[in-house]
Each structure stands twice: as structure tokens, then as C-alpha cells.
Amino acid sequence: MKKILALTTAMLTSMSGIAAANSDLQKMIDDPNQWVIQTGDYKNHRYSTLDQINKDNVGDLQVAWTFSTGVLRGHEGSPLVVGDTMYVHTPFPNIVYALDLANEGKIIWKYEPKQDPDVIPVMCCDTVNRGVAYAEGKVFLHQADTTVVALNAETGAVEWSVKNGDAAVGETNTATVMPVKDKVMVGISGGEFGVRGSVTAYNIADGSLAWRAYSMGPDEDILVDENTTHLGKPVGADSGTNTWEGDQWKIGGGTTWGWYSYDAEENLMYYGTGNPSTWNPAQRPGDNRWSMTVMARDVDTGIAKWFYQMTPHDEWDYDGVNEMILTEQEIDGVERKLLTHFDRNGLGYTMDRVSGELLVAEKFDPVVNWTTGVDMDPASDTYGRPAVVAEYSTEQNGEDVNSTGICPAALGSKDQQPAAYSPKTELFYVPTNHVCMDYEPFRVSYTAGQPYVGATLAMYPAPDSHGGMGNFIAWDNTKGEIVWSLPEQFSVWSGAMATAGDIVFYGTLEGYLKAIDANTGEELYKFKTPSGIIGNFMTYTHAGKQYVAILSGVGGWAGIGLAAGLTNPNDGLGAVGGYAALSDYTALGGQMTVFALPD
């Protein structure tokens, strides 16, 4: 009995600590009138319970007001709304604006960091930034040069700043951060420069380092213990080095520039790691753990509970950084805590997020051809591994050999543009790329701060299909099936948002905002904004009225030709040629457009 009481007391103390640290921010996240975290909530649902705008009246939407950011190039991420204040960010130079919603959007303050422009050519795939975060009266910005800044939410004054990396060796940032409990979680970009990926936890109060977990390296660097598992089995000693040749892991990639999610009950955060370096697989024999991996970590200590490597020994640049969406659903007759992930490799995964058990792994674009599928037999020696089709293996075909017709292309069947989940329909709404590639690897040497790619690519629409480069799909994660699919001329590079009004919003590279019926996929409304949309949607209310906001400004990997003025079809790692026609439909911009129903 004493042991039970002691355990109960410890659990209550732990839970009360979580509640105390999270209570204010969690209450704000739970208030649908605000949008205080980029992902909508910690589970990455990007779902709002607001229903003033619904499928019956969304066709009446009008532009309520607009705001120019003053910056061109790709605008990813979304604004935040905290109380009566909206926070808007830009790509490099990473300006942050605080706007007064109670005073016609008047600028309260503006923060413009002074960054060395030499960071621009080091940033892969445009100078994007996926937004600011809010917690404890602070606005957090992770700048392109890896400086993490905590700004006073009322004044914009810098309360603390810390350098998270070194742009001189290729470490940059394009991602947002995630405040959780008393910490803020920060990743790193630079896989194309031989950076070793990591996730770092800084203390919200003063920016001091709490812990750092690398993607590969010695056990003490990757923060594993005897309880860390991979598909239910202990990872064992030296798991972060023993599938690498020599010291290649030191420049091994596995960067962490995607999205993070958090389960407060389990006290676990979830994220994915990127491609191994270099893109030439012949130069790094082995599985290259833990690149291309879903990671579940304790937020207090950083210790990994479980890993799952989706694409061992990646040969195609199928980064695993896309968002992890957390749900509670019935699967095979059992209610479980699930994690759903749409990977660049074209497979949609459903996992038990407590144990790391793999439940579903199916193609969410039918043209995916580099694999015949994943071994789902737990008793098999290849359990959890995808079976590679030799014809589309860039390593088996050899260095300086152009492997053709590989689907998907390196930018994946889906890149970081986040999906949404509706608990009303139990469907996932997924922006996708319908693109294939030719891929020719070549030998490359490492020099700190210089590109470490080792492959030449060409991209083009998937053959024998609708002729376009994208689809917007509804996905059943328990069955691993597409429910419906909407073809698009170009890749769908915006995030999605679902609402209780039974509508889903997404944007197109040509610049269209689209609202569709969450059940059927029927298009209910569209409006062409000034530039291509690669940002994410958000919604809020002010003075009792619901608004929907979106940043437009073409760019990102798909729009890098327009954003950076590139014309060589092989530039942008093959994207410039693949998306050359985009310039016929849109031009550079930097604007937020806010929509509402008429009075």
C-alpha cells in the first residue's frame, strides 16, 4: 500500500507540474477564438471548432482586409492571434509585426533582425520561415542564421537570444519552434551541407540550454537508454554509429526542419529526421541510422522512447520531417492513441504513438514506384522495411548513371506543407505532389559550408495521369486508403485547415484560396490572391466575427525558380525545370489576405 501511495503521489506531483507549466498556453490553445500555435494545437490537427463560416455560407466569403509584409520570396507558416494582437512573420530577413486587431490592424511594433545576407545562399530551397510561436508573454522567432530570439509580446523588445547553429558550416533555419511546458523546442536545417541534425530544448525563462539530441552519433549524443526501442526491440548500443562507415555520421544529415507535436499524457514529443548526407548513396553504405526516422522523446530529458526508420539508406532524398498528427481512434476494433505521418517517400504511416508499433503503411499517391510496399510481418527479419524496386534504386544503377521515371521526385509525394485532421469526419486532408524524377548520383567531397549534394535531378508530372503535378486528397488512416482526390495543375504547396463548419481550406501555387466540402471534396469557393500560396491557413474571431487568414507569396522548393530568379532547369535541385510554367500564372508577392462573411 505504501508503494502504491508513493507512486500515486509521484504521479500527481508530475501531473500537477505539467499542468502548472502548460495551463496558460493550453487554455489559450483550447480557445478557438485565438490561434496561438502554428499547428493549431499540440496534436497538429489544424482544426478549428469555429463554425460561423460553414459549408452553407462559405461561398459568400469576402476579403475583409489585407496586409503587405514588405518582403518578397516564399511565405510559409501562418499568422498567430493572441487576444487582440496578430503576429505576422516574413521570410528572410525574418521581420515580425504585431498588429492591433482592435485598431484596424495598426502596427504596434516591428522587429527586424540584422542578419548577414551571406546566409541566403546557404539556405536550401528558398529563404522561407514557418512562423513564430507564443508562450508566457513571449514571441519566439528562430531566424535564418539560427539565432533564437524571445521577444516581449507587448513591446517587441528582445528578452533573450541564443545562437543554435553556425551558418558558416551550413547550419540554417527555416522552421518554427514549439513551446511546451517550460521549454521551447528548436530544430536545425542544412542537410544539403553535411550538417548533423539535432533537436534542442531551451528554457523559456532565460534561453539556457536544457538538452540537445542529435539524430546520429554516440549514444550520449542521440540520448538513448536501455528502454529505447525500434519497432518494439531495443536499439542496442552504438545504434547511431554502427550503420555508418567510419566517421561519415559526423556529416550525416538527418536535420530536423519540420514540425513537432506533443502528447501531454505521455509527456512525449514527436518529430521526424531528414535525409542522410550526401545524396549519393554509394558514399555512405549502411542504413544510416537515425536519418529518415520518426522519433518519440521525453520533453523533460530528451531521452528517446522509440524510433522508427522509414527509409533506411535513403537513395532519393525522401526527408522524413513532415508532421506527426496525433489522434485517438479505433483501429482493428481497438481504441488506440495513434500517430499518422505522410512521408516524402509516398507512404502514409499509422502507428501506435505510445509503443511505436507500426499499424498501417500504404501509398497515398498511386504512382509511387520506388517500393512495392513495407513488410508488415513482426516476425520477419525485414519487418518495417520497404522493399526497393531495383529499377528505381539510384545506388544499384550506379554512380553517374541517370535513373529515370522514379516516383515520387525528391520533393516527395508530400513535403512539409501540413495536412489537417477533422475529428468530425475522421479524415485527413493532405496536400500532395504528383511528381516524378530522373536522378543521377555522382561522387562529391565534403567542405564545410559548401553544398554536399552529389546528385543531379530533373522533375516532371507523373506520367499517364491527369497531367497535373498535384492532388488534394482525403485519407482514411485506419485503412490506408484515399477517400477522394482533387487534381491540381501544380503541386499543392500550402497547408490545409479543417473546421467544424464542415469545410477544408487549402491554397494553390497559382494563388487560389479554395474552400471545399469536408465530406465530399466539392469545391464551394475560390479566390485568387496576389501571389502563389505556400503558407498555412488559420482562423480566429474578433468582436464576435470569424475570420480566415492566409499568407501568399510564391516560393519554397517548388517556386524557387520564381523566388530566386533561376532559369537553368537543373537549378533548385531540379525544381526550376519542373515548375517552369508556374511563371505564367503568378508572380512574387508578400501579402496576408483576411476573409470574412459580409455583415
Rosetta blueprint (number, residue, H / E / L):
1 M L
2 K H
3 K H
4 I H
5 L H
6 A H
7 L H
8 T H
9 T H
10 A H
11 M H
12 L H
13 T H
14 S H
15 M H
16 S H
17 G H
18 I H
19 A H
20 A H
21 A H
22 N H
23 S H
24 D H
25 L H
26 Q H
27 K H
28 M H
29 I H
30 D H
31 D L
32 P L
33 N L
34 Q L
35 W E
36 V L
37 I L
38 Q L
39 T L
40 G L
41 D L
42 Y L
43 K L
44 N L
45 H L
46 R L
47 Y E
48 S E
49 T L
50 L L
51 D L
52 Q L
53 I L
54 N L
55 K L
56 D L
57 N L
58 V H
59 G H
60 D H
61 L L
62 Q E
63 V E
64 A E
65 W E
66 T E
67 F E
68 S E
69 T L
70 G L
71 V L
72 L L
73 R L
74 G L
75 H L
76 E L
77 G L
78 S L
79 P L
80 L E
81 V E
82 V E
83 G L
84 D L
85 T E
86 M E
87 Y E
88 V E
89 H E
90 T L
91 P L
92 F L
93 P L
94 N L
95 I L
96 V E
97 Y E
98 A E
99 L E
100 D E
101 L H
102 A H
103 N H
104 E L
105 G L
106 K E
107 I E
108 I E
109 W E
110 K E
111 Y E
112 E L
113 P L
114 K L
115 Q L
116 D L
117 P H
118 D H
119 V H
120 I H
121 P H
122 V H
123 M L
124 C L
125 C L
126 D L
127 T L
128 V L
129 N L
130 R L
131 G L
132 V L
133 A E
134 Y E
135 A E
136 E L
137 G L
138 K E
139 V E
140 F E
141 L E
142 H E
143 Q L
144 A L
145 D L
146 T L
147 T E
148 V E
149 V E
150 A E
151 L E
152 N E
153 A L
154 E L
155 T L
156 G L
157 A L
158 V E
159 E E
160 W E
161 S E
162 V E
163 K E
164 N L
165 G L
166 D L
167 A H
168 A H
169 V H
170 G L
171 E L
172 T E
173 N L
174 T L
175 A L
176 T L
177 V L
178 M E
179 P E
180 V E
181 K L
182 D L
183 K E
184 V E
185 M E
186 V E
187 G L
188 I L
189 S E
190 G L
191 G H
192 E H
193 F H
194 G L
195 V L
196 R E
197 G L
198 S E
199 V E
200 T E
201 A E
202 Y E
203 N E
204 I L
205 A L
206 D L
207 G L
208 S L
209 L E
210 A E
211 W E
212 R E
213 A E
214 Y E
215 S L
216 M L
217 G L
218 P L
219 D H
220 E H
221 D H
222 I H
223 L L
224 V L
225 D L
226 E L
227 N L
228 T L
229 T E
230 H E
231 L L
232 G L
233 K E
234 P E
235 V L
236 G L
237 A L
238 D L
239 S L
240 G L
241 T L
242 N L
243 T L
244 W L
245 E L
246 G L
247 D L
248 Q H
249 W H
250 K H
251 I H
252 G L
253 G E
254 G L
255 T L
256 T L
257 W L
258 G L
259 W L
260 Y L
261 S E
262 Y E
263 D E
264 A L
265 E L
266 E L
267 N L
268 L E
269 M E
270 Y E
271 Y E
272 G E
273 T L
274 G L
275 N L
276 P E
277 S L
278 T L
279 W L
280 N L
281 P H
282 A H
283 Q H
284 R L
285 P L
286 G L
287 D L
288 N L
289 R L
290 W L
291 S L
292 M L
293 T E
294 V E
295 M E
296 A E
297 R E
298 D E
299 V L
300 D L
301 T L
302 G L
303 I L
304 A E
305 K E
306 W E
307 F E
308 Y E
309 Q E
310 M L
311 T L
312 P L
313 H L
314 D L
315 E L
316 W L
317 D L
318 Y L
319 D L
320 G L
321 V L
322 N L
323 E L
324 M E
325 I E
326 L E
327 T E
328 E E
329 Q E
330 E E
331 I E
332 D L
333 G L
334 V E
335 E E
336 R E
337 K E
338 L E
339 L E
340 T E
341 H E
342 F E
343 D L
344 R L
345 N L
346 G L
347 L E
348 G E
349 Y E
350 T E
351 M E
352 D E
353 R L
354 V L
355 S L
356 G L
357 E L
358 L E
359 L E
360 V E
361 A E
362 E E
363 K E
364 F L
365 D L
366 P L
367 V L
368 V L
369 N L
370 W L
371 T E
372 T E
373 G E
374 V E
375 D L
376 M L
377 D L
378 P L
379 A L
380 S L
381 D L
382 T L
383 Y L
384 G L
385 R L
386 P E
387 A E
388 V E
389 V L
390 A H
391 E H
392 Y H
393 S L
394 T H
395 E H
396 Q H
397 N H
398 G L
399 E L
400 D L
401 V L
402 N L
403 S E
404 T E
405 G E
406 I E
407 C L
408 P L
409 A L
410 A L
411 L L
412 G L
413 S L
414 K L
415 D L
416 Q L
417 Q L
418 P L
419 A L
420 A E
421 Y E
422 S E
423 P L
424 K L
425 T L
426 E L
427 L E
428 F E
429 Y E
430 V E
431 P E
432 T E
433 N E
434 H L
435 V E
436 C E
437 M E
438 D E
439 Y E
440 E E
441 P E
442 F L
443 R L
444 V L
445 S L
446 Y L
447 T L
448 A L
449 G L
450 Q L
451 P L
452 Y L
453 V L
454 G L
455 A E
456 T E
457 L E
458 A E
459 M E
460 Y E
461 P E
462 A L
463 P L
464 D L
465 S L
466 H L
467 G L
468 G L
469 M L
470 G E
471 N E
472 F E
473 I E
474 A E
475 W E
476 D E
477 N L
478 T L
479 K L
480 G L
481 E E
482 I E
483 V E
484 W E
485 S E
486 L E
487 P E
488 E E
489 Q L
490 F L
491 S L
492 V L
493 W L
494 S L
495 G L
496 A L
497 M E
498 A E
499 T E
500 A L
501 G L
502 D L
503 I E
504 V E
505 F E
506 Y E
507 G E
508 T L
509 L L
510 E L
511 G L
512 Y E
513 L E
514 K E
515 A E
516 I E
517 D E
518 A L
519 N L
520 T L
521 G L
522 E L
523 E E
524 L E
525 Y E
526 K E
527 F E
528 K E
529 T L
530 P L
531 S L
532 G L
533 I L
534 I L
535 G L
536 N L
537 F L
538 M E
539 T E
540 Y E
541 T E
542 H E
543 A L
544 G L
545 K E
546 Q E
547 Y E
548 V E
549 A E
550 I E
551 L E
552 S E
553 G L
554 V L
555 G L
556 G L
557 W L
558 A L
559 G L
560 I H
561 G H
562 L H
563 A H
564 A H
565 G L
566 L L
567 T L
568 N L
569 P L
570 N L
571 D L
572 G H
573 L H
574 G H
575 A H
576 V H
577 G H
578 G H
579 Y L
580 A H
581 A H
582 L H
583 S H
584 D H
585 Y L
586 T L
587 A L
588 L L
589 G L
590 G L
591 Q E
592 M E
593 T E
594 V E
595 F E
596 A E
597 L L
598 P L
599 D L
